[in-house]
Amino acid sequence: MPQPSHQCLFQEKTLSQARKGFLFPADIGDRHQKLLQWVQALDSVTLDAVKETSLHGDFLKDVFQDALGYRSVIGGAGNLGPKDLKTLTEAYGNYALPIQQRRRDGLVLEHRISDLVNQAYGLTPEEIDLMWKTAPPRMPFSRP
């Protein structure tokens, strides 16, 4: 049997055994909805007006506890202990906040590029208005 050209991260036997006993949680739809609510809130820029630190508790509970099913060894099923919350809050601060800042910075650049293109084509304010009114519904960003 030929060897694969790449190195596997997990042994096939181990994966096969894990797949045999795997069942999706009964509440997978509810968990998915929790994640979708956060994605929709991020996409709609609803969260931009909210102080990010005020979202930490909700984010940690919704994502780690409700969606991913994380349970604290110390606090028992369904409870995150103070140490767990501190660890998750630090991870959130290290990863989520910089990602959100890059998204905001990217949006500023998108708007700047849009303005430069409008200037390059010499569009009037009326033409720009018409362009935005007739833009497809799935534009990558909304009108500045």
C-alpha positions as CSV (number, residue, x, y, z in Angstrom):
1,M,0.0,0.0,0.0
2,P,1.5,3.4,-1.0
3,Q,2.3,5.9,1.8
4,P,0.4,9.2,1.7
5,S,2.4,12.1,0.5
6,H,1.5,14.1,3.6
7,Q,1.9,13.4,7.3
8,C,-1.4,12.7,9.1
9,L,-2.1,14.5,12.3
10,F,-4.1,11.6,13.8
11,Q,-3.7,7.9,13.2
12,E,-6.5,6.5,11.0
13,K,-7.2,3.7,13.5
14,T,-7.8,6.3,16.3
15,L,-10.0,8.4,14.1
16,S,-12.0,5.4,13.0
17,Q,-12.7,4.4,16.6
18,A,-13.7,7.9,17.5
19,R,-16.1,8.2,14.6
20,K,-17.8,4.9,15.6
21,G,-18.8,6.3,19.0
22,F,-19.5,9.9,17.9
23,L,-23.0,11.3,18.1
24,F,-23.9,14.9,17.6
25,P,-25.5,16.5,20.7
26,A,-29.3,16.4,20.6
27,D,-29.4,20.2,20.9
28,I,-27.0,20.8,17.9
29,G,-29.6,23.1,16.3
30,D,-29.8,25.3,19.4
31,R,-26.0,25.5,19.7
32,H,-25.7,26.4,16.0
33,Q,-28.3,29.2,16.5
34,K,-26.2,30.7,19.4
35,L,-23.2,30.9,17.1
36,L,-25.3,32.4,14.3
37,Q,-26.6,35.1,16.6
38,W,-23.0,36.2,17.2
39,V,-22.1,36.0,13.6
40,Q,-25.1,38.1,12.6
41,A,-24.4,40.7,15.3
42,L,-20.8,41.0,14.1
43,D,-21.9,41.2,10.4
44,S,-24.5,43.9,11.2
45,V,-21.9,46.0,13.1
46,T,-24.4,46.1,16.0
47,L,-21.6,45.4,18.4
48,D,-19.5,48.3,17.3
49,A,-21.4,50.7,19.5
50,V,-21.1,48.5,22.6
51,K,-18.1,48.5,24.9
52,E,-16.3,45.2,24.1
53,T,-15.5,44.4,27.7
54,S,-19.3,44.4,28.5
55,L,-19.7,41.6,26.0
56,H,-17.2,39.2,27.6
57,G,-19.5,37.4,29.9
58,D,-22.3,36.9,27.3
59,F,-19.7,35.8,24.7
60,L,-18.0,33.3,27.0
61,K,-21.3,31.8,28.2
62,D,-23.0,31.7,24.7
63,V,-20.0,30.3,22.8
64,F,-17.9,28.3,25.3
65,Q,-20.6,27.1,27.6
66,D,-23.8,26.9,25.5
67,A,-22.5,26.2,22.0
68,L,-19.3,24.2,22.7
69,G,-20.6,22.5,25.8
70,Y,-17.6,23.5,28.0
71,R,-18.0,22.5,31.6
72,S,-15.7,23.4,34.4
73,V,-14.0,20.6,36.3
74,I,-14.2,22.7,39.5
75,G,-17.6,24.3,39.1
76,G,-19.4,21.2,37.9
77,A,-21.7,20.9,34.9
78,G,-22.9,24.1,33.4
79,N,-20.8,26.4,35.6
80,L,-17.6,28.2,34.7
81,G,-15.5,29.0,37.7
82,P,-13.7,32.3,38.3
83,K,-10.4,30.8,37.1
84,D,-12.1,29.5,33.9
85,L,-13.7,32.8,33.2
86,K,-10.4,34.6,33.7
87,T,-8.6,32.3,31.3
88,L,-11.4,32.6,28.7
89,T,-11.6,36.4,29.1
90,E,-7.8,36.6,28.5
91,A,-8.1,34.4,25.4
92,Y,-11.0,36.6,24.2
93,G,-8.9,39.7,24.7
94,N,-5.9,38.2,23.0
95,Y,-7.8,37.1,19.9
96,A,-11.3,38.5,19.4
97,L,-10.6,42.1,20.2
98,P,-7.7,42.4,17.8
99,I,-9.7,40.7,15.1
100,Q,-12.6,43.1,15.6
101,Q,-10.2,46.0,15.4
102,R,-8.8,44.8,12.1
103,R,-12.3,44.4,10.8
104,R,-13.0,48.1,11.7
105,D,-9.7,49.2,10.2
106,G,-10.5,47.3,7.1
107,L,-13.9,48.9,6.8
108,V,-12.3,52.4,7.1
109,L,-10.0,51.4,4.3
110,E,-12.9,50.1,2.1
111,H,-14.7,53.4,2.5
112,R,-11.6,55.3,1.7
113,I,-11.0,53.3,-1.5
114,S,-14.6,53.7,-2.4
115,D,-14.3,57.5,-2.1
116,L,-11.1,57.5,-4.1
117,V,-12.7,55.5,-6.9
118,N,-15.7,57.9,-6.9
119,Q,-13.3,60.8,-7.2
120,A,-11.3,59.1,-10.0
121,Y,-14.4,58.7,-12.0
122,G,-15.6,62.2,-11.2
123,L,-18.9,61.1,-9.8
124,T,-21.3,63.7,-8.5
125,P,-23.1,63.3,-5.2
126,E,-26.3,62.5,-7.1
127,E,-24.5,59.8,-9.1
128,I,-23.1,58.3,-5.9
129,D,-26.5,58.3,-4.3
130,L,-28.0,56.5,-7.3
131,M,-25.2,54.0,-7.3
132,W,-25.8,53.1,-3.6
133,K,-29.6,53.0,-4.1
134,T,-29.2,50.5,-6.9
135,A,-26.4,48.5,-5.4
136,P,-26.9,44.8,-4.9
137,P,-28.1,43.8,-1.5
138,R,-25.0,41.8,-0.6
139,M,-22.5,44.6,-0.9
140,P,-19.3,43.8,1.1
141,F,-19.9,47.0,3.2
142,S,-22.6,49.5,3.7
143,R,-22.7,53.1,2.6
144,P,-20.5,55.4,4.7
